[in-house]
Amino acid sequence: MASPESAGNRITSTVNAVESESGLALLARLGNRPSLVDLDPCLFPGGPQAGDVIEVTGNRNCGKSLLCLRLVVAVLLPQIWKGFNVGGCGGGVIYVDSDLHFNILHLENMMQRRIKKVLKMCKDAMKKKKLGHDIDERLIDDGKEVQEILHSDKTSLKVKIDKLVRESLKSFLYLKCTDSSQFAITLMSMDELIMNKTSVSLIIIDSISAFYWYDRSYRAETWYKLEQYYSRIFKVFLGHVKKHKLVLLSTRQSLFQKRSVQDDCQSKYLHQLEEEELEEGLTEYEYMGREWASHVTCRIYLSMLNPGDMSVSKSDWEPRNEVNEKSSVSITGLVKSGSDKRSLESVVMLNSDRQMYSAEVTKKGKKIKLVFTVHEDGLRWRTPS
């Protein structure tokens, strides 16, 4: 096995080359890519900015991969289709799958369900309009086209929806990485790929830490050497993201899962191991290296909520109902606030038949806490009634 220094030097052989770019590369870099301002107003008020690096963390089975798919759907679908507001961004996505969790049939199903959901909302709105009730005019862009598609038979409508989904998926590029070297080379060689895909606005990596334990065992004898190896990779890759003004979202596995007090009493060995890591200068957040940690601009921590185990003060929550100005989908969430005494536990008990999850979003020192449930069409933000 080659030493980490030689492996890193081979991978970063282009770093010291004279920086140059073709006219096509310059045009791709300076051109306008589809905006992500309406990606998800609940998670990203005002939209993620070009060059943002978003990190999604959490224990297993808390919705990290599903959140990625939700955002893929939002980016790929168009903003307007057949006269009604779908609420998408009409952009492209590069999806790097290193955890091998991706399922194209699941993505297709989520896209179809979102379209059908918005169609139903438009149908209900048209009925209310006929009865003289006020409706959200943002739902409908062209009433004549909307009427035409709403009067289509089921077979014809299914064909139209399938066609839209397949057209949207043309802007989706899937990259599968099955080993550490392949993953590193994929990130390092992303520049030319981005240059040729001018519709791409978002890169998703699920996950950035997939090969951490392999790299630590076989590529480096110490944490310092492993950090050097990661720094070489991320310095080049994150430079590509900044240069092309993209948004990067990556999941990251929790090095040590958070446990309850009862579990902690039964896991002294894990705590001892964690303390040894901390003594070496390794923090739970920085185990991917300081080069990566220093570029993260937004962090999202996902976790399961248990009614009897609330880690948040009951007085810290109030409901918020946000509506995307250009989207047909009402988005609801919970925002931390000192006003209106609401119990987070009451939120968890709203739907006892569904597991509730929380998402803590941290950006520029500010925190937003959301609650969601998992459905076949993706995640749904919740508020107490």
C-alpha positions as CSV (number, residue, x, y, z in Angstrom):
1,M,0.0,0.0,0.0
2,A,1.3,3.4,-1.0
3,S,2.0,6.0,1.6
4,P,-0.5,8.8,2.1
5,E,2.1,11.3,1.0
6,S,2.7,9.6,-2.4
7,A,-1.0,8.9,-2.9
8,G,-1.9,12.5,-2.1
9,N,0.9,13.8,-4.4
10,R,-0.4,11.7,-7.3
11,I,-3.9,12.9,-6.8
12,T,-2.9,16.6,-6.6
13,S,-0.4,16.6,-9.4
14,T,-2.3,19.3,-11.1
15,V,-2.4,21.7,-8.2
16,N,1.0,23.3,-9.0
17,A,0.3,23.6,-12.7
18,V,-0.1,27.0,-14.3
19,E,-3.7,28.1,-13.9
20,S,-5.4,28.5,-17.3
21,E,-8.8,27.9,-18.8
22,S,-10.4,27.7,-22.3
23,G,-13.0,30.1,-23.6
24,L,-15.6,27.5,-23.0
25,A,-14.5,27.1,-19.4
26,L,-14.6,30.9,-18.9
27,L,-18.1,31.1,-20.4
28,A,-19.3,28.3,-18.2
29,R,-17.8,29.9,-15.1
30,L,-19.1,33.4,-15.7
31,G,-22.5,32.3,-17.2
32,N,-25.7,32.4,-15.1
33,R,-26.7,29.0,-13.7
34,P,-30.3,28.3,-12.6
35,S,-31.0,30.1,-9.3
36,L,-31.6,28.1,-6.1
37,V,-33.2,31.0,-4.3
38,D,-36.5,29.0,-4.0
39,L,-34.9,25.6,-3.2
40,D,-36.5,25.3,0.3
41,P,-37.5,28.5,2.0
42,C,-38.0,26.6,5.3
43,L,-34.4,25.2,5.5
44,F,-32.8,28.1,3.5
45,P,-34.6,31.4,4.0
46,G,-33.6,33.5,1.0
47,G,-32.0,30.5,-0.7
48,P,-28.5,29.1,-0.5
49,Q,-25.9,31.4,-1.9
50,A,-23.4,30.5,-4.7
51,G,-20.4,28.9,-3.2
52,D,-22.2,27.7,0.0
53,V,-21.1,24.4,1.5
54,I,-23.9,22.7,3.4
55,E,-23.2,19.8,5.7
56,V,-26.0,17.4,6.8
57,T,-25.2,15.3,9.9
58,G,-27.1,13.0,12.2
59,N,-27.3,9.4,13.5
60,R,-28.4,6.6,11.2
61,N,-32.0,6.5,9.9
62,C,-32.8,10.1,10.6
63,G,-33.5,11.2,7.0
64,K,-30.2,12.4,5.6
65,S,-30.4,10.6,2.2
66,L,-34.1,11.4,2.0
67,L,-33.4,15.1,2.5
68,C,-30.9,14.9,-0.4
69,L,-33.6,13.4,-2.6
70,R,-36.1,16.1,-1.6
71,L,-33.7,18.8,-2.7
72,V,-32.9,17.0,-5.9
73,V,-36.6,17.0,-6.8
74,A,-36.8,20.7,-6.0
75,V,-33.9,21.5,-8.3
76,L,-34.8,19.3,-11.2
77,L,-38.5,20.2,-11.7
78,P,-39.3,23.4,-13.6
79,Q,-40.9,26.4,-11.9
80,I,-43.8,26.6,-14.3
81,W,-45.4,23.6,-16.2
82,K,-48.7,23.5,-18.2
83,G,-49.8,26.8,-16.6
84,F,-49.4,26.0,-13.0
85,N,-46.6,26.7,-10.5
86,V,-44.6,23.5,-9.7
87,G,-42.2,25.4,-7.5
88,G,-39.0,23.9,-8.9
89,C,-35.8,25.6,-9.9
90,G,-35.3,24.1,-13.4
91,G,-31.7,23.3,-12.8
92,G,-29.2,20.4,-12.9
93,V,-27.7,18.2,-10.1
94,I,-24.5,16.2,-9.9
95,Y,-25.1,13.4,-7.3
96,V,-22.1,11.6,-6.0
97,D,-23.2,8.4,-4.3
98,S,-20.5,6.9,-2.0
99,D,-22.8,5.3,0.6
100,L,-24.7,3.4,-2.2
101,H,-28.1,4.5,-0.8
102,F,-29.4,6.0,-4.0
103,N,-32.5,4.6,-5.7
104,I,-33.6,6.1,-9.0
105,L,-37.1,4.6,-8.7
106,H,-37.5,6.3,-5.4
107,L,-36.5,9.7,-6.9
108,E,-38.9,9.2,-9.9
109,N,-41.7,8.3,-7.5
110,M,-41.1,11.5,-5.4
111,M,-41.1,13.7,-8.5
112,Q,-44.4,12.2,-9.7
113,R,-46.0,12.6,-6.3
114,R,-45.0,16.2,-6.0
115,I,-46.5,17.0,-9.4
116,K,-49.7,15.2,-8.6
117,K,-49.9,17.0,-5.3
118,V,-49.6,20.4,-6.9
119,L,-52.2,19.4,-9.5
120,K,-54.6,18.5,-6.8
121,M,-54.0,21.9,-5.1
122,C,-54.7,23.7,-8.4
123,K,-57.9,21.6,-8.9
124,D,-59.1,22.6,-5.4
125,A,-58.2,26.2,-6.0
126,M,-60.2,26.3,-9.3
127,K,-63.3,24.9,-7.5
128,K,-63.0,27.6,-4.8
129,K,-62.6,30.3,-7.4
130,K,-65.8,29.2,-9.2
131,L,-67.6,29.5,-5.8
132,G,-66.3,33.0,-5.4
133,H,-63.7,32.3,-2.8
134,D,-60.3,33.9,-2.7
135,I,-57.4,31.7,-3.8
136,D,-53.6,32.0,-3.9
137,E,-53.0,33.4,-7.4
138,R,-49.4,32.2,-7.2
139,L,-50.7,28.7,-7.8
140,I,-51.8,29.4,-11.3
141,D,-49.7,31.0,-14.1
142,D,-52.0,30.4,-17.0
143,G,-55.7,29.5,-16.2
144,K,-56.5,28.3,-19.7
145,E,-53.6,25.8,-19.7
146,V,-54.5,24.7,-16.2
147,Q,-58.1,24.0,-17.2
148,E,-56.9,22.0,-20.2
149,I,-54.7,19.7,-18.2
150,L,-57.2,19.3,-15.4
151,H,-59.7,18.0,-17.9
152,S,-57.3,15.5,-19.4
153,D,-58.2,11.8,-18.9
154,K,-56.1,9.7,-16.5
155,T,-54.1,8.0,-19.2
156,S,-53.2,11.2,-21.0
157,L,-52.3,12.9,-17.7
158,K,-50.0,10.1,-16.7
159,V,-48.2,10.3,-20.0
160,K,-47.7,14.0,-19.6
161,I,-46.4,13.6,-16.1
162,D,-44.0,10.8,-17.1
163,K,-42.7,12.9,-19.9
164,L,-42.0,15.9,-17.6
165,V,-40.2,13.6,-15.1
166,R,-38.0,12.1,-17.8
167,E,-37.2,15.5,-19.3
168,S,-36.2,16.8,-15.9
169,L,-34.0,13.7,-15.2
170,K,-31.9,14.6,-18.2
171,S,-30.4,17.3,-16.0
172,F,-29.4,14.7,-13.3
173,L,-25.9,13.2,-13.4
174,Y,-25.3,10.2,-11.1
175,L,-21.7,9.3,-10.1
176,K,-21.2,6.1,-8.2
177,C,-18.1,5.6,-6.1
178,T,-17.3,2.2,-4.6
179,D,-13.8,2.7,-3.2
180,S,-11.7,5.4,-1.6
181,S,-9.4,6.1,-4.6
182,Q,-12.3,6.3,-7.0
183,F,-14.0,8.8,-4.7
184,A,-10.9,11.0,-4.4
185,I,-10.3,11.1,-8.1
186,T,-14.0,11.9,-8.8
187,L,-13.8,15.0,-6.5
188,M,-10.5,16.1,-7.9
189,S,-11.5,15.8,-11.6
190,M,-14.9,17.6,-11.1
191,D,-13.8,20.8,-12.9
192,E,-14.2,19.6,-16.5
193,L,-17.5,17.9,-15.7
194,I,-18.9,21.1,-14.2
195,M,-17.7,23.1,-17.1
196,N,-19.6,20.9,-19.6
197,K,-22.8,20.9,-17.5
198,T,-23.9,24.5,-17.5
199,S,-27.3,23.8,-16.1
200,V,-25.8,22.3,-12.9
201,S,-26.5,24.4,-9.8
202,L,-26.2,21.8,-7.0
203,I,-23.7,19.1,-6.2
204,I,-24.8,16.5,-3.6
205,I,-22.4,14.0,-2.0
206,D,-23.9,11.2,0.1
207,S,-21.6,11.0,2.0
208,I,-18.3,12.9,2.3
209,S,-17.2,10.5,5.1
210,A,-18.0,7.2,3.4
211,F,-14.4,6.0,3.3
212,Y,-13.1,7.6,6.5
213,W,-12.5,4.4,8.4
214,Y,-10.8,2.8,5.4
215,D,-8.6,5.8,4.9
216,R,-7.7,5.9,8.6
217,S,-6.8,2.2,8.6
218,Y,-4.9,1.9,5.4
219,R,-3.8,5.4,4.1
220,A,-2.4,7.0,7.2
221,E,-0.8,5.9,10.4
222,T,-1.7,9.1,12.3
223,W,-4.5,11.6,12.3
224,Y,-2.1,14.3,11.1
225,K,-1.2,12.4,7.9
226,L,-4.8,11.6,7.2
227,E,-5.7,15.3,7.6
228,Q,-3.0,16.2,5.1
229,Y,-4.4,13.7,2.6
230,Y,-8.0,15.1,3.0
231,S,-6.7,18.7,2.8
232,R,-5.1,18.1,-0.6
233,I,-8.4,16.7,-2.0
234,F,-10.8,19.2,-0.5
235,K,-8.6,22.2,-1.4
236,V,-8.9,21.4,-5.1
237,F,-12.5,20.2,-5.0
238,L,-13.9,23.1,-3.0
239,G,-11.9,25.4,-5.3
240,H,-14.0,24.0,-8.2
241,V,-17.2,24.6,-6.3
242,K,-16.3,28.2,-5.6
243,K,-15.0,28.9,-9.1
244,H,-18.1,27.8,-10.8
245,K,-20.4,29.4,-8.2
246,L,-22.2,26.2,-7.3
247,V,-23.9,25.0,-4.1
248,L,-22.5,21.9,-2.4
249,L,-24.5,19.8,0.0
250,S,-23.0,16.8,1.6
251,T,-24.1,14.3,4.3
252,R,-21.6,13.3,6.9
253,Q,-21.8,10.3,9.2
254,S,-21.7,10.9,13.0
255,L,-18.4,9.5,14.3
256,F,-20.0,8.8,17.6
257,Q,-23.8,8.5,17.9
258,K,-25.5,10.5,20.6
259,R,-27.0,8.3,23.3
260,S,-29.4,8.6,26.1
261,V,-28.2,8.7,29.7
262,Q,-29.2,5.0,30.2
263,D,-27.3,3.9,27.1
264,D,-24.3,6.0,28.3
265,C,-24.0,3.9,31.5
266,Q,-23.8,0.8,29.4
267,S,-21.2,2.1,26.9
268,K,-18.2,3.2,29.0
269,Y,-15.9,1.8,26.4
270,L,-17.2,4.1,23.6
271,H,-16.8,7.1,25.9
272,Q,-13.2,6.1,26.7
273,L,-12.5,5.7,23.0
274,E,-14.0,9.2,22.3
275,E,-11.9,10.7,25.0
276,E,-8.8,9.2,23.4
277,E,-9.7,10.8,20.1
278,L,-10.2,14.2,21.7
279,E,-6.8,14.0,23.4
280,E,-5.3,13.6,19.9
281,G,-6.8,16.9,18.9
282,L,-9.7,15.3,17.0
283,T,-13.1,16.8,17.5
284,E,-16.4,15.1,16.5
285,Y,-17.0,17.8,13.9
286,E,-13.5,18.2,12.6
287,Y,-12.7,14.5,11.9
288,M,-12.8,15.2,8.2
289,G,-10.1,17.7,8.6
290,R,-9.9,21.4,9.1
291,E,-9.8,22.2,5.3
292,W,-13.3,20.8,5.0
293,A,-14.6,22.2,8.3
294,S,-13.4,25.7,7.5
295,H,-15.4,25.8,4.3
296,V,-18.8,24.6,5.7
297,T,-21.1,27.6,5.7
298,C,-24.3,25.9,6.8
299,R,-24.8,22.9,9.1
300,I,-28.0,20.8,9.4
301,Y,-28.3,18.3,12.2
302,L,-31.1,15.7,11.9
303,S,-32.4,13.6,14.7
304,M,-35.4,11.5,15.9
305,L,-37.7,13.1,18.4
306,N,-39.1,11.1,21.3
307,P,-42.0,12.6,23.3
308,G,-40.4,11.5,26.6
309,D,-36.9,12.7,25.8
310,M,-37.0,16.3,24.8
311,S,-33.7,18.1,24.8
312,V,-35.3,21.5,23.9
313,S,-37.0,23.8,26.3
314,K,-40.7,23.9,25.9
315,S,-40.7,27.7,25.9
316,D,-38.3,27.9,22.9
317,W,-40.8,27.1,20.2
318,E,-43.4,28.9,18.2
319,P,-45.1,27.9,14.9
320,R,-44.1,29.5,11.7
321,N,-45.9,29.2,8.3
322,E,-43.8,30.2,5.4
323,V,-45.1,30.3,1.8
324,N,-42.6,30.4,-1.1
325,E,-43.5,33.4,-3.2
326,K,-42.9,31.5,-6.4
327,S,-43.8,28.0,-5.2
328,S,-47.2,26.4,-5.0
329,V,-46.4,24.4,-1.9
330,S,-47.0,25.8,1.6
331,I,-44.0,25.1,3.8
332,T,-44.3,25.0,7.6
333,G,-41.7,24.8,10.2
334,L,-40.8,25.7,13.8
335,V,-38.5,28.6,14.6
336,K,-36.8,29.1,17.9
337,S,-38.1,32.2,19.6
338,G,-38.7,33.7,23.1
339,S,-42.4,34.5,22.4
340,D,-45.5,32.3,22.4
341,K,-45.0,29.4,24.8
342,R,-45.3,26.2,22.8
343,S,-44.4,22.7,23.7
344,L,-42.2,20.8,21.3
345,E,-43.5,17.6,22.9
346,S,-47.0,18.6,21.7
347,V,-45.7,18.7,18.2
348,V,-44.3,15.2,18.5
349,M,-47.7,14.0,19.7
350,L,-49.6,15.6,16.7
351,N,-49.3,12.5,14.6
352,S,-48.8,9.5,16.9
353,D,-48.8,7.2,14.0
354,R,-45.7,8.8,12.4
355,Q,-42.2,9.2,13.7
356,M,-41.3,12.8,14.1
357,Y,-37.8,14.2,13.3
358,S,-36.1,17.5,14.0
359,A,-33.7,19.5,11.8
360,E,-31.4,22.1,13.4
361,V,-30.0,24.5,10.9
362,T,-27.0,26.7,11.8
363,K,-25.8,29.4,9.5
364,K,-23.8,32.6,10.4
365,G,-24.3,32.0,14.1
366,K,-28.1,31.7,13.8
367,K,-30.1,28.6,14.5
368,I,-33.5,27.5,13.1
369,K,-35.1,24.3,14.4
370,L,-37.7,22.5,12.3
371,V,-39.8,19.4,12.8
372,F,-40.8,17.0,10.0
373,T,-42.3,13.7,9.1
374,V,-41.4,11.3,6.4
375,H,-43.8,10.5,3.6
376,E,-43.7,8.7,0.3
377,D,-43.3,12.1,-1.5
378,G,-40.5,13.1,0.8
379,L,-40.3,15.2,4.0
380,R,-43.1,17.4,5.3
381,W,-42.4,20.2,7.7
382,R,-44.9,20.3,10.6
383,T,-46.3,22.8,13.1
384,P,-48.8,22.3,15.9
385,S,-52.4,23.1,15.1
